[in-house]
């Protein structure tokens, strides 16, 4: 092997030069530099210097670079220290907009007036610029620009026949190279006119046009667009390419561009054919300014929040949202009030121009009247009224659209007559109709096609007096603003602007300028001291505390807290009720309506809570009339006898009600309008039972002056609201209640208000953390998971349901565990383990899964449980030779080797590594030997496995360490359980 070496390069290595020498192996880079290996060389990449310290440089990062000390870089340029031939220097890395060795020359200039800059660039002169600018072999332009205008010419080179241009078109970039033989074209969609700086490089190289853009919406490598020509001859520039126009071009050249307008904005870092073009060197008579001075026209918003500000670089423009207009969107189109104070209004217009079958009608609307004609088109005919062919009108608060008189009208899905001003638009595209509301478009259907022609008439807000408008909802009442047919304004007063189309009203009546409401309070609609406030064509009454309703017509009683004994106050249309619960224990109360009921009693409602198996809840009689409501065998029982029935109606419910919980019971006639009807029992809103064919009339006898009704005659429990015919039975009499229909208590019974029962939960009867429920004189226990029983005293046997499919179940508190049978797995032992999953069959055998087993179907040349043996079976001596003194025995599946101690493998060919099990402890090192191992112990330890600590109480001055002999440490592989004793402490070697 031969090689020559110097400090940097190794020449060659090895006889066949087959090895690439790693020049970085010697770590030549110093001071934290990292080495990059090359071919017969290396490069040191020096680390960045911490702030305030000099960086390292040189071939091996061995030299402090001080070239930037006292540098003269200006305008925020970065200084890059250099070292060449032992000489320290620096290079200024200029920021955008500056140039020269010290970055002292500004490259930024602005174009604020239409025009162009004309310069001549020799074709043969190509000067390389600094490393930050891309250099190419063809014609090219590189610059940075910013502007806000969407279409302008940035650069033009050449003449009418052969040219190369770059422009902004509709916010995107477009470049073209054109000659008689070929044309190249590239486009970047943009936008690039948002006022941000962008780098653009467009050039021709080997017949390909490249456009490279850097800035917002592009990644760090920029956006690249190319045109390879598609087989056209390579583009060849002409001698006219010495003429370069910046920011525009002469008119005849400008017409060849798509933008056809000169550039307004800022340009910097202009490079043409790799040559920097400095604004200081441009002709002085050209129209440009050094630097980039830009007014932010749209900050703050000059459009008063009523439009979108468009920055035009040297000015701005407000695109106003309707109904605003003007230079700053500060003016608003007039509103017009139709049918003010119940007058009949309309305005009509002559259509000057044809609008065809694609047209739109748009306007602002404010109304609370649900019906009325908004807009209608008519064509002159023999009659005075003309022929109706298109109408927009209101029905039930929604917009309807119809065309020919016999066509079916279309309906918009939005309610619009809510008193709020809103913008509406109806657009017709041949037969399709699109309705726009609040920026949402609705395709509402199709109408027969109509065409708007010049000479037709439009009517807004209604029709002239005497014309029939009822089929379109009558006259419109409300305000309309900024009504347009396409872009033409329909204005009653003839207001116009020079830049807008206006159709002037030629006939009108009773409209009022501005949006004005009727004086809806002049009729003093508010009653009972309420104060009236006008809203748009409506009013609001501010009522006294005791009254409510639209006109304060309804008295409310509960605000004065009339229930002197507590209870819940409920307002009625003609009075109030004080609702209580009451507890009864065989203490009945009696009531009388005293003839006050306005309607016959056809339904009974009760709320109750009891555990009584049998009880009488209601009882009343008058002559042959009878009412009995009770509980029989825990269910509702009813008996009714009236004059209209031949026999008593008896009805017994099915569902139990005496379970200690609150129950809602309703007993009513199936049809109260009939003289006699079946009766129905409803329990908690669900039908319990019906009398079917048995009928009875209403309980009108309860309104007799002498009729008495007994409640809770034989009842223990609680009653809530009890109503007969909707009239409440109070547990506390209130003679101040104003409603005419009332039941009054007879006498002065003592009623226990509130629902109370024995405190069954106070003693804590529920066990094991259960929750006690008061079920009215009985408790119920809601058990925690894992417990059951009346008091939750029993551990739930979670195994009772036998959840384990193939296994045994072990019960725990609130859970269980399955112990699966062999071959099964899963929480419930319901998954059959796939014993074939690990592919146990060898030599391509097919595995058949079974329960806790598998079977291998072997190829013809193999056999055995896993197809692991050859077939026919191998024989000792003839087929198998055991190595390392292994003994061969013929078996059922063929010859088998029994290995001597220390060997393993099918032929005993592998020596066992006794150190694989890491037998040495306490940090000892293991040495593998034949059929044994040896542990090299650390100081302070000894023993076959180094687990006994030597306690050296008396060490010699030499501090020697005990080192047992190999015979003491080594043991046979099968005899490692016989531990050697530790030598005496005094034995130090």
Beta strands, then each sheet from edge to edge (+ up, - down):
strand 1: 34-37
strand 2: 42-45
strand 3: 55-57
strand 4: 63-65
strand 5: 78-84
strand 6: 87-93
strand 7: 98-99
strand 8: 105-106
strand 9: 109-111
strand 10: 117-120
strand 11: 140-146
strand 12: 152-158
strand 13: 163-169
strand 14: 172-178
strand 15: 183-188
strand 16: 198-205
strand 17: 208-214
strand 18: 223-227
strand 19: 243-246
strand 20: 265-272
strand 21: 275-276
strand 22: 289-290
strand 23: 307-311
strand 24: 316-320
strand 25: 324-325
strand 26: 331-332
strand 27: 335-338
strand 28: 346-350
strand 29: 358-366
strand 30: 372-379
strand 31: 387-395
strand 32: 398-402
strand 33: 410-415
strand 34: 422-429
strand 35: 432-437
strand 36: 440-446
strand 37: 457-460
strand 38: 478-485
strand 39: 488-491
strand 40: 502-509
strand 41: 512-513
strand 42: 531-535
strand 43: 538-542
strand 44: 547-548
strand 45: 554-555
strand 46: 568-572
strand 47: 575-579
strand 48: 582-585
strand 49: 589-592
strand 50: 603-610
strand 51: 615-622
strand 52: 625-632
strand 53: 635-641
strand 54: 649-656
strand 55: 663-669
strand 56: 679-683
strand 57: 686-690
strand 58: 709-714
strand 59: 716-724
strand 60: 727-728
strand 61: 744-745
strand 62: 752-753
strand 63: 771-774
strand 64: 779-782
strand 65: 787-788
strand 66: 794-795
strand 67: 807-812
strand 68: 815-820
strand 69: 824-825
strand 70: 831-832
strand 71: 846-850
strand 72: 853-857
strand 73: 862-863
strand 74: 869-870
strand 75: 887-891
strand 76: 894-898
strand 77: 903-904
strand 78: 910-911
strand 79: 925-929
strand 80: 932-936
strand 81: 941-942
strand 82: 948-949
strand 83: 971-972
sheet 1: 1+ 2-
sheet 2: 3+ 4-
sheet 3: 5+ 6-
sheet 4: 7+ 8-
sheet 5: 18+ 17- 16+ 11- 20+ 9- 22+
sheet 6: 10+ 19- 12+ 13- 14+ 15-
sheet 7: 18+ 17- 16+ 11- 20+ 21-
sheet 8: 23+ 24-
sheet 9: 25+ 26-
sheet 10: 33+ 32- 31+ 30- 37+ 28- 40+ 39+ 38- 27+ 41-
sheet 11: 33+ 32- 31+ 30- 37+ 28- 40+ 39+ 38- 29+ 34- 35+ 36-
sheet 12: 42+ 43-
sheet 13: 44+ 45-
sheet 14: 46+ 47-
sheet 15: 57+ 56- 55+ 50- 59+ 48- 62+
sheet 16: 54+ 53- 52+ 51- 58+ 49- 61+
sheet 17: 57+ 56- 55+ 50- 59+ 60-
sheet 18: 63+ 64-
sheet 19: 65+ 66-
sheet 20: 67+ 68-
sheet 21: 69+ 70-
sheet 22: 71+ 72-
sheet 23: 73+ 74-
sheet 24: 75+ 76-
sheet 25: 77+ 78-
sheet 26: 79+ 80- 83+
sheet 27: 81+ 82-
end
